[in-house]
Amino acid sequence: MRIERQIEKIIQEHLPDLENGQETLDAVLEKFPKLANELRPRLEAALWLRKARFALATRPGYIHDSRKCLEAKIEETQPRGWLGNIFRQYTPQRWVFNIVAPVVIILLLALVINSAVLTARLSIPGDPLYSTKLVLERTRLAFTFDPGDKSNLYMEYSRQRTSEFVELVLDGEYDQLPAATTRLEAEIIASLHALNKISVADATSERPATAGLHDTLSNEIAMLRILQRSSPPSVYANIAQAIQVAQTGLMALR
Amino acid sequence: MPARQDNDRELIRRAQRGDPHAFGDLYVTHAPAIFRYLFAQLGNCMDAEDLTGEVFLKAWQSLPKYMERGVPFLAFLFRIAHNTLVDHFRQNNRLEQQAPDEMDGYHEDGTPEPVDTVGKLLEHQKILGVLSKLRPDYQSVLTLRFISELSPEETARVMKRSVGAIRVLQHRALAALRDELDEKQ
């Protein structure tokens, strides 16, 4: 065996023990007296290098911190499609955030929309959300295909218009009354048209629908008459017009 | 070492499929050795940290092309580290790099750093002072073998020499180092 190989082997075998202090340099040299002159300087140099390792070690926390930094850089360099961006590997906290954030946003949005719909349903002419209420009613009508149900809806909206009219009078919003009367008239006309369609399609269900509209209009007339008695004289004409509209509808029904 | 290579193999496979966390695990395993190799030849810790990051980023970019074929991953990394170091020295004046940092031992505001940090800096400068007096191939073999703790086979692959040639080089380099230490004392 060549001397370099022998010394290399000795260094490899004894260096850890020399470093830990479990063996002394002289004790190792005594085991290899023929190589002592060659071995001593090399073992000393190797020992010095092994000790130098500690002065060249990384500072505490460097590996952990720089790993994160490296992974982030790698993530940045990786080309991804939109699907890849959605399913990319995140930390558990990021995953929780990614799932919770849209759910919270959807819930909040649903809450806001629901509140807006409720507020719109309670609105009267002149309120900011009244147009939304009308849009919602038209939408509901557009998605109601059964003539009987459609007729019922028109009757319901006719009652709503009368209630709005009453509220406007009670709130003193007299300038809105002519427009409210027009809308009431439109609903009554639409109800009558819907009733005509029922009579063409199904004669048996026409009678209860007609009776329903009759009751609705009679109630509206009664309600408006009571309102007329308790209202200031300046709105008599408006209320009288609304009563006339309802009475015209009743006459047309007959 | 075979256990380490097996573990590396699995992590490399995952990293090649684009898993940055697997590459992060490889980084944790091998970065300390790469850092020591670079720090033993550079004037300051910051440069060694920057270059360590650069080495692994280059390794990540070259990973799709990496096929083991008898070259262990550690040797692959050290080759990149060696080339990065050469580039660094080319871009900066090597002598300037190896001169002791005038600020070492003091913060930028002039206040002294903790005693252990100062001690470590002085020790580093001493190591750098001794190693820089050796031939570049002696420096490389000693750093790879005793500071980065590579086996003779791995060192041979990094330095692109036979294992026998590495043994001879190490034998001479250790003697030269001992002489240099005597001269310093």
Interface residues (C-beta under 8 A of the other chain):
Chain A: R2 I3 E4 R5 I7 E8 I11 P41 R42 E44 A45 A46 W48 L49 R50 A52 R53 A55 L56 A57 T58 R59 Y62 I63 H64 S66 R67 C69 L70 E71 K73 I74 E75 T77 Q78 Q89
Chain B: G18 D19 P20 H21 F23 G24 Y27 V28 A31 P32 F35 R36 F39 A40 C45 E49 T52 G53 F56 L57 W60 Q61 K120 E123 H124 I127 L142 F146 I147 E149 P152 R167 V168 Q170 H171 L174 A175 L177 R178 D179 L181
